[in-house]
């Protein structure tokens, strides 16, 4: 069964991580008396041709990351380092929004650009670590998505989720390797990095299982990372977790849902070669995202992503295979196989060519095979 309403809920807040998960160096606009202010951003567009059993579609769209502009503030106050970041994410595909006219036919709303504020937080840094307050991406599956070789590319596009059309981003490997760590209001502590280890733990605004559900505790998320260099070989490993509870006082839809998850992965780089393996297991969360998309507690899901890339000169070639599998109410298998080529013109411009084959099989999303070719450019500052 096709569920394009799902994508309409997910897409307005969808992917935009890696490049701005932490404040970028960007362009310094002010640097005086211990105070700094800078900006960074990304603009991308792709020609995309998709084909499945039902139809073909050619579009000009954004890639896995939306276009954004970010602003960063820093202040040295002696014992404490204060910082802040705000970032604004913009769709370039505003004319795809359709509504029914008086004759019941679909008509375009024309210009209807959406702007999301995905990050608006402050930080306090000292010898004891960092405290972040405000809105930022979650911790569960955070490094999984930030390590995706297709982050600056396009990724999977299924018609079942409305992604062949769609007025926003593609899904990358969301739903075919990991879930999306939605930006949420949070208070998060990060320890200093010692001997390659760093711990992040936070309380986040919880997700709801129903409009009148009760959440008597916040959502708890955490991630432990380890990084090291051995004789020109870089290694990184991580493990993360998630827990929250949601109760329906009426008992009309659900009585109680305990949502849990574990994410993990490792990356090794030597020479121009990079190899990554990551995965997760969860109960009681949505197959693609965890924001306000809590599902039945019995719903179980697992996924993994295997990737390799090789960089030579200005070229990087990446191979990718990811899969999510759900059961007990979210019965499906969702796979994406991809090959991508990235060419670095200079520090601010990359060209991208990518091919993806997405396959879906199961009672929740139906059965589909979709082939996608994406050709585009990514500009950053």
C-alpha positions in Angstrom: 0.0 0.0 0.0 1.4 3.4 -1.0 1.8 6.0 1.7 2.6 9.4 0.2 1.0 11.1 3.2 4.0 9.8 5.2 6.5 11.7 3.1 4.5 14.9 3.4 4.9 14.6 7.1 8.6 13.7 7.0 9.9 15.9 4.2 9.3 19.4 5.8 11.9 18.5 8.5 14.0 16.1 6.5 17.7 15.6 6.1 20.3 18.1 6.6 23.0 16.9 8.8 26.7 16.3 8.3 27.8 19.6 6.8 26.3 21.6 9.7 25.9 19.2 12.5 28.5 21.4 14.2 29.3 25.0 13.4 31.4 25.3 10.3 34.4 27.6 9.9 32.7 29.3 7.0 33.5 33.0 6.3 34.4 35.2 9.2 32.4 38.4 9.3 33.6 39.7 12.6 36.6 38.9 14.9 37.5 41.4 17.5 38.0 41.5 21.3 37.4 37.8 21.7 34.1 37.8 19.8 33.6 36.1 16.4 30.7 35.9 14.0 30.8 33.8 10.8 28.5 32.3 8.2 28.5 29.1 6.2 26.1 27.5 3.7 25.3 25.0 1.0 23.5 25.2 -2.3 22.9 22.1 -4.5 20.7 21.0 -7.4 20.4 17.8 -9.4 18.8 16.6 -12.6 17.0 13.5 -11.6 15.5 10.8 -13.8 13.5 8.0 -12.0 11.9 5.0 -13.5 9.7 2.2 -12.0 7.0 -0.1 -13.2 4.4 2.6 -13.1 6.0 5.7 -14.7 9.1 7.7 -15.5 9.8 11.1 -14.1 12.5 13.8 -14.8 13.0 16.5 -12.2 15.3 19.3 -11.1 15.6 18.9 -7.3 17.7 19.2 -4.3 19.9 16.3 -3.1 20.1 14.5 0.2 21.0 17.9 1.9 18.7 20.9 1.5 20.1 24.3 0.7 20.9 26.2 3.9 22.7 29.2 5.4 24.1 29.1 8.9 25.4 31.7 11.3 27.9 31.1 14.1 28.7 33.2 17.2 31.7 32.8 19.6 32.7 34.7 22.8 35.8 34.1 24.9 34.9 35.1 28.5 38.0 33.7 30.2 37.1 30.4 31.9 34.1 29.8 29.7 33.8 29.8 25.9 30.3 30.7 24.7 29.0 29.8 21.3 25.8 29.7 19.3 24.5 28.5 16.0 21.4 29.1 13.9 20.8 27.5 10.5 18.0 27.9 8.1 17.1 25.2 5.5 15.3 26.1 2.2 13.5 24.1 -0.4 14.1 25.0 -4.1 11.1 22.8 -5.2 8.3 24.9 -4.0 6.1 24.7 -7.1 5.4 21.0 -6.5 2.8 21.7 -3.9 -0.7 20.7 -5.2 -4.2 21.2 -3.9 -7.6 20.5 -5.3 -9.4 23.4 -7.1 -13.1 24.0 -7.4 -13.4 21.3 -10.1 -11.6 18.8 -8.0 -8.5 18.9 -10.1 -5.0 19.4 -8.8 -3.4 22.8 -9.2 0.0 24.2 -8.2 0.3 26.7 -5.4 3.2 28.3 -7.2 5.9 29.8 -5.0 5.6 28.3 -1.6 9.2 28.0 -0.4 9.5 26.4 3.1 12.1 27.5 5.6 13.0 25.2 8.4 15.1 26.3 11.4 16.9 23.0 12.2 19.5 24.4 14.5 19.1 27.2 17.0 21.3 26.5 20.1 23.9 27.9 22.4 27.0 26.2 23.9 29.1 26.6 27.0 32.6 25.1 26.8 35.1 24.6 29.6 37.7 22.2 30.7 34.9 19.9 31.9 33.3 19.6 28.5 30.4 21.3 26.7 26.7 21.9 27.5 24.4 22.5 24.5 21.0 24.1 25.0 18.4 24.7 22.3 17.5 22.8 19.1 19.9 20.5 17.3 19.9 17.1 15.7 19.4 14.0 17.9 22.2 11.6 19.1 20.6 8.2 18.2 21.9 7.3 14.6 23.6 10.7 14.4 27.1 9.4 13.5 25.5 6.7 11.2 24.0 9.4 9.0 27.0 11.8 9.3 29.3 9.0 8.0 27.1 8.3 4.9 29.3 8.5 1.8 26.2 9.8 -0.1 25.7 12.8 2.2 26.6 15.2 -0.6 24.8 13.1 -3.1 21.2 12.0 -3.7 20.2 8.6 -2.4 17.1 6.4 -2.5 13.8 7.7 -3.9 10.7 5.4 -3.7 7.3 6.2 -5.2 5.7 4.6 -2.1 7.0 7.5 0.0 6.2 10.1 -2.6 9.9 10.7 -3.3 9.8 10.5 -7.1 7.8 13.7 -7.1 8.1 15.4 -3.8 8.9 19.1 -3.2 11.8 18.6 -0.9 14.9 16.4 -0.5 15.6 12.8 -1.3 16.1 10.4 1.6 19.7 9.4 1.1 19.8 6.2 3.1 17.1 7.1 5.6 14.9 4.1 5.7 17.5 1.9 4.0 20.3 1.8 6.6 19.4 4.2 9.4 16.6 6.4 10.8 16.7 10.2 10.9 17.8 12.0 14.1 15.2 14.7 13.9 16.2 18.2 15.3 14.7 18.5 18.7 14.7 20.8 21.7 17.4 19.4 24.0 20.0 19.8 26.8 23.1 17.8 25.9 26.4 17.3 27.6 29.6 16.3 25.8 32.7 15.2 27.6 36.2 16.3 26.7 37.8 14.0 24.2 40.3 11.9 26.2 42.4 9.0 24.7 40.1 9.1 21.6 36.9 8.7 23.7 34.1 11.2 23.9 30.6 10.8 25.4 27.5 12.7 24.6 24.3 12.4 26.7 21.2 14.4 26.5 17.5 14.9 27.4 15.3 15.7 24.4 11.7 16.8 24.0 9.9 13.5 23.8 7.8 12.2 20.9 4.1 11.6 21.3 2.1 8.5 20.6 -1.2 10.3 20.4 -2.5 13.9 20.6 -3.5 13.4 24.3 -0.7 11.0 25.3 1.3 11.5 28.5 5.1 11.6 28.6 6.2 11.9 32.3 9.9 11.9 31.4 11.9 13.3 28.5 13.5 11.2 25.8 17.1 10.1 26.7 19.7 9.7 24.1 23.4 9.1 24.1 26.4 8.3 22.0 30.0 7.2 22.7 32.6 7.6 20.0 36.2 6.5 19.8 38.8 7.9 17.3 42.4 7.0 16.7 45.2 7.1 14.2 47.6 4.2 13.7 50.5 4.5 11.3 48.5 6.7 8.7 45.4 4.6 9.3 42.4 6.4 10.9 39.8 4.5 12.8 36.5 5.5 14.3 33.8 3.5 16.1 30.6 4.5 17.9 27.6 3.2 19.8 24.4 5.1 20.6 21.2 4.6 22.4 17.6 5.9 22.8 14.8 5.5 25.4 11.5 7.1 25.9 8.0 6.2 27.2 4.6 7.5 26.0 1.2 6.6 27.7 -2.3 7.1 26.3 -4.6 7.9 29.2 -7.7 7.0 27.3 -6.4 3.6 26.0 -8.0 4.2 22.7 -5.0 3.6 20.5 -2.2 2.4 22.7 -1.8 1.8 26.4 1.9 2.4 26.8 4.8 2.5 24.3 8.4 2.2 25.5 10.6 3.2 22.5 14.2 1.9 22.6 17.1 1.8 20.1 20.8 1.0 19.8 22.9 2.4 17.0 26.5 1.4 16.2 29.2 1.5 13.5 32.9 1.7 12.5 35.0 3.4 9.9 38.6 2.8 8.8 40.6 5.0 6.4 44.0 4.2 4.9 45.5 5.8 1.8 42.6 6.9 -0.4 40.3 4.0 0.8 37.5 4.4 3.3 35.4 1.5 4.6 32.2 2.0 6.7 29.8 -0.5 8.4 27.0 0.8 10.6 23.6 -0.5 11.8 20.8 -0.1 14.4 18.1 -2.0 16.2 14.9 -0.5 17.6 11.5 -1.1 19.0 8.5 1.3 19.0 9.8 3.9 16.6 9.0 4.8 13.1 10.7 3.0 10.2 12.3 6.2 8.9 12.2 8.8 11.7 11.8 9.2 15.4 10.3 12.6 15.9 6.5 12.6 16.5 6.2 9.2 14.8 6.1 6.7 17.6 4.4 3.5 16.5 3.2 0.4 18.3 5.5 -1.0 21.0 5.5 -4.4 19.3 7.0 -2.8 16.1 10.6 -4.0 15.7 13.1 -2.8 13.2 16.8 -3.3 12.3 19.0 -1.9 9.6 22.5 -1.8 8.3 24.6 0.2 5.8 27.8 -1.1 4.1 29.9 1.4 2.2 33.3 1.8 0.6 34.9 4.7 -1.2 38.2 5.5 -2.9 39.7 8.9 -3.4 42.3 9.6 -6.1 43.2 13.1 -7.1 40.1 15.2 -7.3 37.9 12.1 -7.7 36.0 10.0 -5.1 34.0 6.9 -6.1 31.6 5.4 -3.6 29.7 2.1 -3.4 26.8 1.7 -1.0 24.3 -0.9 0.1 21.7 -0.3 2.9 18.7 -2.1 4.2 16.0 -1.7 6.8 13.7 -4.5 7.8 10.6 -4.2 10.0 8.1 -6.6 11.5 5.2 -6.8 14.0 3.1 -4.1 12.4 5.7 -2.5 10.2 6.3 -5.5 7.9 8.6 -4.6 5.0 12.1 -4.9 3.6 13.6 -1.7 2.2 16.9 -1.8 0.2 19.0 0.7 -1.6 22.1 0.0 -3.8 24.1 2.9 -5.1 27.2 3.9 -6.9 28.4 7.6 -7.0 31.2 9.7 -8.4 32.2 13.0 -6.8 34.6 15.4 -8.5 36.1 18.3 -6.6 36.4 21.3 -8.8 37.8 23.4 -5.9 37.3 23.8 -2.2 33.8 25.3 -2.8 32.4 23.3 -5.7 31.8 19.6 -6.3 30.1 17.7 -9.2 28.2 14.6 -8.6 26.9 11.6 -10.7 24.9 8.9 -9.0 22.8 5.8 -9.7 20.5 4.3 -7.1 18.3 1.2 -7.2 15.6 1.1 -4.5 13.7 -2.1 -3.8 10.7 -2.4 -1.4 8.8 -5.6 -0.5 6.2 -6.0 2.3 2.7 -5.5 3.4 3.3 -2.0 4.9 4.7 -0.3 1.8 3.8 -2.7 -1.0 6.2 -3.9 -3.6 8.4 -1.6 -5.8 11.6 -1.3 -7.7 12.8 2.1 -8.7 15.9 3.2 -10.6 17.3 6.7 -10.3 20.0 8.6 -12.0 21.1 12.0 -10.5 23.5 14.5 -12.0 24.3 17.6 -10.0 26.5 20.2 -8.4 27.1 21.2 -4.7 28.4 24.6 -3.7 29.6 25.3 -0.2 31.1 28.2 1.7 
